[in-house]
């Protein structure tokens, strides 16, 4: 059965989430933001790339749409994304777009 692009789904392995030591090293706030980013990436036109509509979210610039989407100020989410990148949880492609390596694979 094909996945519905308007309501994507996937198998969720709790051990993958709970067993990720890099994710565990991140603050609870960063972990929560990452979950929200995964939801956005799952609905992206290019699955795995954190993109809202046709607007890819690039770091360090281009995060305002994400701040609006999660309802938090840009000044709050930028350090959390830095944390996710520093611990190797999130990734960026060559153009700076935020992505989840596993979803892109």
PETANOR-V803013 format. One record per residue. N is the residue number from 0. RES is the residue in one small letter. BURIAL is # if it has 9 or more other ideal C-beta (glycine too) atoms within 8 Angstrom, else .. Layout:
n:N res:RES burial:BURIAL
n:N res:RES burial:BURIAL
This chain:
n:0 res:x burial:.
n:1 res:x burial:.
n:2 res:x burial:.
n:3 res:x burial:.
n:4 res:x burial:.
n:5 res:x burial:.
n:6 res:x burial:.
n:7 res:x burial:#
n:8 res:x burial:.
n:9 res:x burial:.
n:10 res:x burial:.
n:11 res:x burial:.
n:12 res:x burial:.
n:13 res:x burial:.
n:14 res:x burial:.
n:15 res:x burial:.
n:16 res:x burial:#
n:17 res:x burial:.
n:18 res:x burial:.
n:19 res:x burial:#
n:20 res:x burial:.
n:21 res:x burial:#
n:22 res:x burial:#
n:23 res:x burial:.
n:24 res:x burial:.
n:25 res:x burial:#
n:26 res:x burial:.
n:27 res:x burial:.
n:28 res:x burial:.
n:29 res:x burial:#
n:30 res:x burial:#
n:31 res:x burial:.
n:32 res:x burial:#
n:33 res:x burial:#
n:34 res:x burial:.
n:35 res:x burial:#
n:36 res:x burial:#
n:37 res:x burial:#
n:38 res:x burial:.
n:39 res:x burial:#
n:40 res:x burial:#
n:41 res:x burial:#
n:42 res:x burial:.
n:43 res:x burial:#
n:44 res:x burial:.
n:45 res:x burial:.
n:46 res:x burial:#
n:47 res:x burial:#
n:48 res:x burial:#
n:49 res:x burial:#
n:50 res:x burial:#
n:51 res:x burial:#
n:52 res:x burial:.
n:53 res:x burial:.
n:54 res:x burial:.
n:55 res:x burial:#
n:56 res:x burial:#
n:57 res:x burial:#
n:58 res:x burial:#
n:59 res:x burial:.
n:60 res:x burial:.
n:61 res:x burial:#
n:62 res:x burial:#
n:63 res:x burial:.
n:64 res:x burial:#
n:65 res:x burial:#
n:66 res:x burial:#
n:67 res:x burial:.
n:68 res:x burial:#
n:69 res:x burial:#
n:70 res:x burial:.
n:71 res:x burial:.
n:72 res:x burial:.
n:73 res:x burial:.
n:74 res:x burial:.
n:75 res:x burial:#
n:76 res:x burial:#
n:77 res:x burial:#
n:78 res:x burial:.
n:79 res:x burial:#
n:80 res:x burial:#
n:81 res:x burial:.
n:82 res:x burial:#
n:83 res:x burial:#
n:84 res:x burial:#
n:85 res:x burial:.
n:86 res:x burial:#
n:87 res:x burial:.
n:88 res:x burial:#
n:89 res:x burial:#
n:90 res:x burial:#
n:91 res:x burial:#
n:92 res:x burial:.
n:93 res:x burial:.
n:94 res:x burial:.
n:95 res:x burial:#
n:96 res:x burial:#
n:97 res:x burial:#
n:98 res:x burial:#
n:99 res:x burial:#
n:100 res:x burial:.
n:101 res:x burial:.
n:102 res:x burial:#
n:103 res:x burial:#
n:104 res:x burial:.
